[in-house]
Amino acid sequence: MNQKIKDALGVAIVIAVLLFGYAAVKYVGTYARSSEGGYRSFSVSGEGKVVAIPDVAQFSFTVLTEGGKDIGKLQTENTEKTNKAIAFLKSKGVDAKDIKTESYNVSPRYQYYNCGTPVFSSGEVQPCPPASIVGYTITQSVAVKVRDFAKIGDIMAGVVDNGANQVGTLNFTIDDPTKVRSEARAEAIAKARESAKAVAKASGFSLGRLLFVDEYNYPQAYSEYGKGGDSAMGMAVSSVAPRTPSPAIEPGSKDVTVTVTLRYEIR
């Protein structure tokens, strides 16, 4: 009985040694291939560019109300003007989802006293009373998206006629850039693959596995304002300013650029 146990233990030890050896060989082979892929590899880059036409114009307007200490009265006045401007936007076909309140701020205005000058008769410095609140200023800012570019000029001028004190920068963008970026990415990858094949052929080796892909999205570039594109068209205006003819607005085009880097194993 003891001999059978000894024989079984011996067989088990032999099997364990063989399994350990096999695992070690597999590990060394995998590590070698990994190291070879890491050190015997090369990278290529490709750039894809798609020229897209912006489909959304964005700007913001602000209603500023300044007055005394009656905050409730100021809030009512500010809200009425803002609501009037928003109602105007909707009357021009701007969808409610394209109108967003960005900020609402109530800030006090203080009266400060200059009491640091000594009295010449006595040479003493008169104590200065603390600053006191003399009123409040309420500002409410609203962001707007306009999809009908033919109405941009009238809309920007109209919000001023309907209560806005300031109109911010007008800029153009693509509402959903995913599709455009995907097209640019596909072009970049295709160019990088062709470059990799050319490098491999010229160098006399074969392409191995694709080890990794790295992508970089360049900032979106616009054409010049006046020819269309990014318009730094901001203005601070008075609600009683005379109405002037609306400017012609051209969205221009936008370059969406994607660069990819592909690293291949050398075989």
Residue, then its C-alpha position, 0 to 999 in steps of 0.5 A: m500500500n505504501q509503495k502504491i502511494k509512493d508511485a502515485l506521488g512520483v507520477a504527480i511530481v513528474i506531471a507537475v514538473l512537466l506542467f511547470g516547464y510547459a508554462a515557463v516555455k509559453y511565458v517566455g515565448t509570449y514575453a519574447r513576442s511581446s518584446e519583439g512587438g514592442y521593440r520591432s515596430f514602427s509608427v505612421s501618421g495620417e491626417g483627415k480633413v473634412v470641410a463642413i458648413p456650420d448649421v448653428a449660430q450661437f450668441s448670448f444676450t444680457v438684461l441688466t437692471e440697476g436700482g435701489k434697495d427694493i430687490g423684489k421690484l428690480q427682479t420683477e423688472n429684470t424678469e419682465k424684460t428677459n421674458k419679453a426678449i425670450a418671447f420675441l425669440k420664440s415668435k421668430g421661430v427659435d425653439a425653446k430647447d435652443i434658449k438657455t439661461e446661462s446665469y442670474n446674478v444679484s449683486p449689491r452696490y456699495q457707498y464707500y467713504n474716503c475718511g483717511t485724510p487727517v484734519f489739519s487743525s488737530g492732526e487726527v484721522q477721522p474714523c470712517p464709517p463702513a461701506s453701506i449698500v445703496g442698491y442692487t444690480i441684477t443681471q440675467s444672461v441667456a444663450v441662444k442658438v439660431r438655425d435659420f441664418a436668414k433671421i440672425g441679424d433681425i433676431m440680434a437686433g430684436v432682442v435689444d428692442n425687447g429689453a436686452n442691454q448687451v449682445g455677446t459674440l456671434n459664432f458658428t458651429i456644427d450642432d452634431p460634429t460626430k458624423v463629420r469627425s468620423e469622416a475625418r477619422a476614416e480618411a486619416i486611418a486610410k492614409a496612415r494604412e497606405s503609408a504603413k504599406a509603403v514603408a513596409k514595402a520600401s524597407g523589405f518587411s511585412l506588416g504585423r499586428l496593429l499594436f495601437v491607435d492614437e487619435y488627435n483632434y485639432p481645434q476647429a478652424y473657421s474661415e475669416y469673418g466677412k467671408g463667412g465663419d467665426s464672427a467676433m461680433g459682440m456689442a454692448v448697446s442701449s435699449v433705446a439705441p436707434r435701430t440700424p439695418s441688420p448686417a449680412i451674416e455668412p456662416g462660411s465653412k469649418d475645417v474638422t481635422v483628425t490625425v491618427t497614429l498607427r503602430y504596427e509590428i514588424r514581421 
